[in-house]
């Protein structure tokens, strides 16, 4: 039986994100969600999805969403939730999170038409802003660090502040907001109902709360089946107001990366190790780094506990000084890194 166009598109999205290592379940779930969002953009469905996407730092939440949106051709904005405040307080109004989505739509349109970006002070001043608004209104927003809202304190009452969650609830339900980059201007009306809104965060401590509810020990958290047991009620206990948690009905989890995942990322074609090898070879320095040494570096990165973000720091520590040494050593020379050796050495050969 032939796949439908929808099924084919979903599988293509999954394959397009294969450089996101160790997240097969999240890739499948997000591929399904973005396929539906493309259908929203095509007018088939009236409302965009709302979801929670969570996982420890460095697991690929933003990266995975970005590359999938680029592949399917949807405007995408990655916003930091901590920069926004409820209306009336110092800081960016929450409605401004749709401004980078409009900017993404403008870049997409210019790239598709080959036009030079319009020389205006703001995307809101473009003469095609009505068209851009329609394009952005079916895009994707990832509201990162969303979990930090659960720890906000009201300066007057000294209690947890949920006002900004209530403001987001209105947007999640679907409403018109006014998007402006200047507090002295009303801005433009923007319909939030069709935007795919992903509330993202690490939700530190959530795992332990879920395990406690289930009566299971920590080892069960390594089982993929565990993540299918996370419920809206767990997020309510974490601090999300029930009304908002109920509307963020879909949950996507990015699992913690293991040593083998980090080693695979290091070895990716065109990845960080390929770049280092090329830089040394450009200076006439032979690459003599065994594969087993890369696994050792992955183990060091794992213990930094920041996921894939630890790789750059580890590689810089291991090869940074050697890059300088290679630049001042007459070829032929070689860069050598042995197992259990924290720093690479450059030797004349």
C-alpha positions in Angstrom: 0.0 0.0 0.0 1.3 3.5 -0.9 1.8 6.0 1.8 -0.4 9.0 1.8 1.3 12.4 1.2 0.8 13.2 4.9 2.5 9.9 6.0 5.4 10.5 3.6 5.9 14.1 4.9 6.0 12.9 8.5 8.6 10.2 7.7 10.7 12.8 5.7 10.6 15.1 8.8 11.8 12.3 11.0 14.7 11.5 8.6 15.6 15.2 8.2 16.3 15.4 12.0 18.6 12.3 12.2 21.5 14.5 13.3 19.7 15.0 16.6 21.2 12.0 18.4 19.4 9.8 20.9 15.9 11.3 20.6 14.0 8.9 18.3 10.8 9.1 20.3 10.8 12.9 20.4 11.6 13.1 16.7 8.6 10.9 15.8 6.3 12.9 18.0 7.4 16.3 16.7 7.3 15.1 13.1 3.7 14.2 13.6 2.9 17.5 15.3 4.7 19.6 12.6 3.0 17.7 9.8 -0.3 18.7 11.3 0.9 22.3 11.7 1.7 22.4 8.0 -1.9 21.3 7.4 -3.0 24.2 9.6 -1.0 26.6 7.4 -2.8 25.0 4.4 -6.2 25.7 5.9 -7.2 22.1 6.7 -7.4 22.6 10.5 -8.6 25.7 12.5 -6.3 25.6 15.5 -2.6 25.0 16.1 -1.4 22.5 18.7 -0.1 23.4 22.2 2.4 21.2 23.9 5.0 20.9 26.6 8.5 19.9 25.4 10.9 19.1 28.2 14.2 17.5 28.9 17.5 18.4 30.5 19.7 21.2 29.1 21.7 20.2 26.0 19.3 17.5 24.8 18.3 19.3 21.7 14.8 20.9 22.3 15.5 24.1 20.4 17.8 22.5 17.8 15.3 19.7 16.9 12.4 22.1 16.6 14.4 24.6 14.5 15.7 22.1 11.9 12.3 20.4 11.5 10.6 23.8 11.0 13.2 24.8 8.4 12.7 21.5 6.6 9.0 21.8 6.4 9.0 25.6 5.7 7.3 27.0 8.7 8.3 30.3 10.4 10.0 29.5 13.7 10.9 31.6 16.8 12.8 30.5 19.8 12.0 32.9 22.7 13.3 33.0 26.3 10.3 33.1 28.7 12.3 34.8 31.4 12.5 38.1 29.5 8.7 38.5 29.5 6.6 40.0 32.3 2.8 40.4 32.7 1.3 43.5 31.2 1.9 46.6 33.4 5.3 45.5 34.8 8.8 46.5 33.7 10.1 44.2 30.9 8.8 42.9 27.6 5.1 42.2 27.4 4.3 38.6 26.6 2.7 39.5 23.3 6.2 40.5 22.1 7.1 36.9 21.8 5.3 36.9 18.4 7.7 39.6 17.1 10.5 37.2 16.2 8.0 35.0 14.6 7.1 37.9 12.3 10.8 38.5 11.6 11.2 34.8 10.8 8.3 35.1 8.3 10.0 38.1 6.7 13.3 36.2 6.3 11.4 33.2 4.7 9.5 35.4 2.3 12.7 37.3 1.2 14.6 34.1 0.7 11.8 32.6 -1.4 11.5 35.6 -3.6 15.2 36.5 -3.7 14.4 40.0 -2.5 16.7 42.1 -0.5 15.4 42.8 3.1 13.5 46.0 3.3 15.5 48.9 4.9 13.1 49.6 7.8 13.7 50.0 11.5 11.3 47.2 12.4 9.5 44.3 10.6 6.3 46.0 11.7 7.2 48.9 9.4 7.4 46.7 6.2 4.9 47.5 3.5 4.0 43.7 3.3 3.3 43.4 7.1 -0.2 42.1 6.4 1.1 39.2 4.4 3.8 38.5 6.9 1.3 38.5 9.7 -0.8 35.8 7.9 2.4 33.7 7.3 3.6 34.1 10.9 0.1 33.2 12.3 0.6 29.6 11.3 4.2 29.4 12.5 5.9 27.7 15.5 7.0 29.3 18.8 9.2 27.6 21.3 8.9 29.4 24.6 12.1 28.2 26.2 12.9 28.4 30.0 9.1 28.2 30.5 9.7 26.2 33.7 11.4 29.2 35.3 7.9 30.8 35.6 7.0 28.2 38.2 9.6 29.8 40.6 8.6 33.4 40.1 7.8 35.3 43.3 5.4 38.3 43.6 7.4 41.1 45.1 4.4 42.4 47.0 2.8 39.2 48.3 5.9 37.1 48.6 4.0 34.2 47.0 4.4 32.3 43.8 3.3 34.6 40.9 1.0 33.0 38.3 -0.2 36.1 36.6 1.9 35.6 33.5 0.7 32.0 33.2 -2.8 33.4 33.2 -1.8 35.8 30.4 -0.3 32.9 28.4 -3.5 30.9 28.9 -5.5 33.5 26.9 -3.0 33.2 24.0 -3.0 29.4 24.2 -6.8 29.4 24.0 -6.6 31.6 20.9 -7.0 35.3 21.0 -6.0 38.5 19.3 -3.0 40.3 20.8 -1.3 43.5 19.8 2.4 43.0 18.8 4.6 46.1 19.1 8.3 46.8 19.5 7.5 50.2 21.0 5.5 50.8 24.2 4.3 54.1 22.7 2.6 52.4 19.8 -0.4 50.0 19.8 1.2 47.7 17.2 -0.5 45.2 14.9 -3.3 42.8 15.7 -2.1 39.2 15.7 -4.3 36.0 15.9 -2.7 33.4 18.2 -5.2 30.6 17.5 -3.2 28.9 14.7 0.3 29.2 16.1 1.9 26.0 17.3 3.0 26.9 20.8 5.6 24.8 22.5 6.4 25.5 26.2 9.9 24.2 26.8 12.1 23.7 29.8 14.3 21.4 31.8 11.8 21.1 34.6 14.5 20.1 37.1 13.2 17.8 39.8 10.1 16.7 37.8 11.5 13.2 37.3 11.8 12.6 41.0 8.2 13.8 41.6 6.9 11.4 38.9 8.9 8.5 40.3 7.5 9.3 43.8 3.9 9.3 42.4 4.5 5.9 40.7 6.4 4.4 43.6 9.4 3.5 41.5 13.1 3.9 42.0 15.5 6.1 40.0 16.6 3.3 37.7 13.1 3.2 36.1 13.7 6.7 34.7 16.2 5.2 32.2 13.4 3.2 30.6 11.7 4.9 27.7 8.4 3.6 29.0 8.8 5.9 32.0 8.4 9.0 30.0 5.1 7.9 28.6 3.7 7.9 32.2 4.2 11.7 32.7 0.9 13.4 33.1 -0.6 16.9 33.2 -1.1 16.5 36.9 2.7 16.2 37.4 3.2 19.6 35.8 0.4 21.0 38.0 2.3 19.8 41.1 5.4 21.4 39.6 3.6 24.8 39.5 1.7 25.2 36.2 -1.8 26.5 36.8 -4.4 23.7 36.1 -6.2 25.6 33.4 -2.9 26.0 31.4 -1.7 22.5 32.1 -5.0 21.2 30.8 -4.5 23.0 27.5 -0.9 21.9 27.1 -2.3 18.5 26.5 0.6 17.0 24.4 3.9 16.2 26.0 7.2 15.6 24.2 10.2 14.4 26.2 13.8 14.5 25.2 15.7 11.9 27.1 19.1 12.5 28.9 22.0 11.9 26.6 24.3 9.0 27.4 28.1 8.6 26.7 27.5 6.7 23.5 25.2 9.5 22.3 27.8 12.2 23.0 30.5 10.1 21.3 28.2 9.8 18.2 27.7 13.6 18.2 31.5 14.2 18.3 32.0 11.9 15.3 29.1 13.3 13.2 30.3 14.0 9.6 30.8 17.7 9.3 30.7 17.9 13.1 33.2 19.3 15.7 35.8 16.5 15.3 35.8 16.8 11.5 36.4 20.6 11.9 39.3 20.0 14.3 40.9 17.4 12.0 40.6 19.8 9.0 42.2 22.7 10.9 45.2 20.6 12.0 45.6 19.1 8.5 45.5 22.6 7.0 48.6 23.4 9.0 50.4 20.3 7.8 49.8 18.4 11.0 48.8 14.7 10.7 45.8 13.6 12.7 46.8 10.7 15.1 43.8 10.6 17.4 42.4 7.1 17.9 38.6 6.5 18.0 38.8 5.2 21.5 40.2 8.6 22.7 37.0 10.2 21.4 34.9 7.9 23.6 37.0 9.0 26.5 36.3 12.7 25.7 32.6 11.9 25.5 32.8 10.4 29.0 34.3 13.7 30.2 31.5 15.7 28.5 28.9 13.4 30.1 30.1 14.3 33.6 29.7 18.0 32.9 25.9 17.3 33.1 25.0 19.8 30.4 24.2 17.4 27.5 25.7 18.1 24.1 26.7 21.6 25.3 29.6 20.0 27.2 31.2 18.8 24.0 32.6 22.2 22.9 34.2 22.8 26.3 35.8 19.4 26.4 37.2 19.7 22.8 38.5 23.2 23.5 40.3 21.9 26.7 41.8 19.0 24.8 42.8 20.7 21.5 42.9 24.4 22.1 46.6 24.6 23.1 47.6 22.0 20.5 46.1 24.2 17.7 48.5 27.0 18.7 51.4 24.6 18.9 50.6 23.3 15.4 50.6 26.8 14.1 54.2 27.4 15.1 55.6 23.9 14.4 57.2 23.2 11.1 55.6 20.3 9.2 55.7 17.4 9.1 54.1 17.1 12.6 51.3 15.1 14.2 48.6 15.8 16.8 48.3 13.0 19.2 45.7 12.3 21.9 45.9 9.0 23.8 43.2 7.4 26.0 43.1 8.9 29.5 45.2 11.8 28.2 43.3 15.1 28.8 45.2 17.2 26.4 46.5 16.6 22.8 50.2 17.0 22.0 51.8 18.2 18.8 55.0 16.3 17.9 57.4 16.7 15.0 57.6 13.6 12.8 
